Amino acid sequence: MDFGTRLKQLRTEHKLTQEELGKKINVSKASISLYEKNLREPSKDSLVTLANFFNVSTDYLLGNTIDRNGHTPSWATNDDKKDLKRFLEENANGMTYGGEGLTDEEQKQVRRVLEGLFWDKQKQKDSRK
């Protein structure tokens, strides 16, 4: 999931309009709209402000983890985070069981398992270097 989608999801979960969110974090409604459309990236300060406001990690907002608290291992590099994002995106489609699609919550559970598997394999790979 990309930044804009995550931001919009969090904003709607908190029942805020773009204008209300903009006022709370001190940016314009237009900026929020552009962020959600992925037409503009927030400054580092705005990103941190958004993460703090929604009580999530910046890694979560950026799509580097599916865990809102950003339980990314301390040893993970930026390349590792990009690899995880690509891995999760490549495996996001076609999540079914017995021919039936999974609910949103079931898909989140599968992604958490995939993320855990990814970090375990990455750690094994790094220890062999």
C-alpha positions as CSV (number, residue, x, y, z in Angstrom):
1,M,0.0,0.0,0.0
2,D,1.4,3.4,-1.0
3,F,1.7,6.5,1.2
4,G,-1.3,8.3,-0.2
5,T,-3.6,5.3,0.4
6,R,-2.3,4.8,3.9
7,L,-2.8,8.5,4.7
8,K,-6.3,8.5,3.4
9,Q,-7.1,5.3,5.3
10,L,-5.9,6.7,8.5
11,R,-7.7,10.0,7.9
12,T,-11.0,8.3,7.2
13,E,-10.6,6.0,10.2
14,H,-10.3,9.1,12.4
15,K,-13.3,10.6,10.6
16,L,-11.5,13.7,9.5
17,T,-11.9,15.7,6.3
18,Q,-8.8,16.7,4.4
19,E,-9.3,20.3,5.7
20,E,-9.6,19.1,9.3
21,L,-6.4,17.0,9.1
22,G,-4.6,19.9,7.4
23,K,-5.5,22.3,10.3
24,K,-4.4,19.7,12.9
25,I,-1.0,19.3,11.4
26,N,-0.6,22.8,10.1
27,V,-0.7,22.2,6.3
28,S,-3.3,23.2,3.7
29,K,-6.2,21.0,2.6
30,A,-4.6,21.1,-0.9
31,S,-1.4,19.6,0.5
32,I,-3.4,16.7,2.1
33,S,-5.2,16.1,-1.2
34,L,-1.9,16.0,-3.1
35,Y,-0.3,13.6,-0.5
36,E,-3.3,11.3,-0.8
37,K,-3.0,11.3,-4.6
38,N,0.7,10.7,-4.4
39,L,1.3,13.8,-6.4
40,R,3.4,15.4,-3.6
41,E,5.5,14.0,-0.8
42,P,5.4,15.5,2.6
43,S,8.5,17.1,4.1
44,K,10.4,15.1,6.7
45,D,8.8,17.2,9.4
46,S,5.3,16.8,8.1
47,L,5.8,13.0,7.8
48,V,6.9,12.8,11.4
49,T,4.0,15.0,12.5
50,L,1.5,12.8,10.6
51,A,3.0,9.7,12.2
52,N,2.8,11.2,15.6
53,F,-0.7,12.4,15.1
54,F,-2.0,9.0,13.9
55,N,0.3,7.1,16.4
56,V,1.9,5.0,13.7
57,S,5.5,4.8,12.6
58,T,6.9,6.7,9.6
59,D,7.8,3.3,8.1
60,Y,4.1,2.3,8.2
61,L,3.1,5.6,6.5
62,L,5.8,5.0,3.8
63,G,4.6,1.4,3.2
64,N,7.8,-0.1,4.5
65,T,5.9,-2.3,7.0
66,I,2.4,-3.5,7.5
67,D,2.7,-3.1,11.3
68,R,1.4,0.3,12.4
69,N,4.0,0.4,15.1
70,G,6.8,-0.3,12.6
71,H,8.4,-3.4,14.1
72,T,11.2,-3.3,11.5
73,P,14.4,-4.8,12.9
74,S,17.0,-2.3,14.0
75,W,19.5,-3.9,11.6
76,A,17.3,-3.4,8.5
77,T,18.7,-1.2,5.8
78,N,16.7,1.1,3.6
79,D,17.3,-1.5,0.8
80,D,15.8,-4.2,3.1
81,K,12.7,-2.0,3.6
82,K,12.3,-1.5,-0.1
83,D,12.7,-5.2,-0.7
84,L,10.0,-5.9,1.9
85,K,7.7,-3.5,0.3
86,R,8.2,-5.1,-3.1
87,F,7.8,-8.6,-1.6
88,L,4.5,-7.7,0.0
89,E,3.2,-6.0,-3.1
90,E,4.1,-8.9,-5.3
91,N,2.3,-11.3,-2.9
92,A,-0.7,-9.1,-2.2
93,N,-2.9,-10.3,-5.1
94,G,-4.7,-13.6,-5.3
95,M,-5.1,-14.1,-1.6
96,T,-7.7,-16.8,-1.5
97,Y,-8.5,-19.9,0.6
98,G,-10.5,-22.7,-0.9
99,G,-11.2,-20.5,-3.9
100,E,-12.8,-17.8,-1.8
101,G,-11.3,-14.3,-1.3
102,L,-10.0,-13.4,2.2
103,T,-11.5,-10.7,4.3
104,D,-9.5,-7.5,4.9
105,E,-8.5,-8.8,8.4
106,E,-7.5,-12.2,7.0
107,Q,-5.3,-10.4,4.4
108,K,-3.7,-8.3,7.1
109,Q,-2.9,-11.5,9.0
110,V,-1.3,-13.1,5.9
111,R,0.7,-10.0,5.3
112,R,2.0,-10.0,8.9
113,V,3.1,-13.6,8.4
114,L,4.8,-12.8,5.1
115,E,6.5,-9.8,6.8
116,G,7.8,-12.1,9.6
117,L,9.0,-14.7,7.1
118,F,10.7,-12.0,5.1
119,W,12.6,-10.6,8.1
120,D,13.6,-14.2,9.2
121,K,15.0,-15.0,5.8
122,Q,16.7,-11.6,5.5
123,K,18.4,-12.2,8.8
124,Q,19.6,-15.6,7.7
125,K,20.9,-14.1,4.5
126,D,22.7,-11.4,6.3
127,S,24.3,-13.8,8.8
128,R,25.8,-15.8,5.9
129,K,27.8,-12.7,4.6
